[in-house]
């Protein structure tokens, strides 16, 4: 199965390499940026300026980003 994003009313989910993880939309909305790892895959979630859309990226293990 390909990598996927699932968005619901209270959260969003990311599916990568046969592993999935859910995130609370309110937490992303308050933090604006979340560093995490799904299995061995480091990810970065960023809330857009409009507060209604997001982006997810593969990130380096060594780098932490901030807004």
Secondary structure as a PSIPRED ss2 file (coil, helix, strand):
# PSIPRED VFORMAT (PSIPRED V4.0)

   1 X C   1.000  0.000  0.000
   2 X C   1.000  0.000  0.000
   3 X C   1.000  0.000  0.000
   4 X E   0.000  0.000  1.000
   5 X E   0.000  0.000  1.000
   6 X E   0.000  0.000  1.000
   7 X E   0.000  0.000  1.000
   8 X C   1.000  0.000  0.000
   9 X C   1.000  0.000  0.000
  10 X C   1.000  0.000  0.000
  11 X E   0.000  0.000  1.000
  12 X E   0.000  0.000  1.000
  13 X E   0.000  0.000  1.000
  14 X E   0.000  0.000  1.000
  15 X E   0.000  0.000  1.000
  16 X E   0.000  0.000  1.000
  17 X C   1.000  0.000  0.000
  18 X C   1.000  0.000  0.000
  19 X E   0.000  0.000  1.000
  20 X E   0.000  0.000  1.000
  21 X E   0.000  0.000  1.000
  22 X E   0.000  0.000  1.000
  23 X E   0.000  0.000  1.000
  24 X E   0.000  0.000  1.000
  25 X H   0.000  1.000  0.000
  26 X H   0.000  1.000  0.000
  27 X H   0.000  1.000  0.000
  28 X H   0.000  1.000  0.000
  29 X H   0.000  1.000  0.000
  30 X H   0.000  1.000  0.000
  31 X H   0.000  1.000  0.000
  32 X C   1.000  0.000  0.000
  33 X E   0.000  0.000  1.000
  34 X E   0.000  0.000  1.000
  35 X E   0.000  0.000  1.000
  36 X E   0.000  0.000  1.000
  37 X E   0.000  0.000  1.000
  38 X E   0.000  0.000  1.000
  39 X C   1.000  0.000  0.000
  40 X C   1.000  0.000  0.000
  41 X E   0.000  0.000  1.000
  42 X E   0.000  0.000  1.000
  43 X E   0.000  0.000  1.000
  44 X E   0.000  0.000  1.000
  45 X E   0.000  0.000  1.000
  46 X E   0.000  0.000  1.000
  47 X E   0.000  0.000  1.000
  48 X C   1.000  0.000  0.000
  49 X C   1.000  0.000  0.000
  50 X C   1.000  0.000  0.000
  51 X C   1.000  0.000  0.000
  52 X C   1.000  0.000  0.000
  53 X C   1.000  0.000  0.000
  54 X E   0.000  0.000  1.000
  55 X E   0.000  0.000  1.000
  56 X E   0.000  0.000  1.000
  57 X E   0.000  0.000  1.000
  58 X E   0.000  0.000  1.000
  59 X C   1.000  0.000  0.000
  60 X C   1.000  0.000  0.000
  61 X C   1.000  0.000  0.000
  62 X C   1.000  0.000  0.000
  63 X C   1.000  0.000  0.000
  64 X C   1.000  0.000  0.000
  65 X C   1.000  0.000  0.000
  66 X C   1.000  0.000  0.000
  67 X C   1.000  0.000  0.000
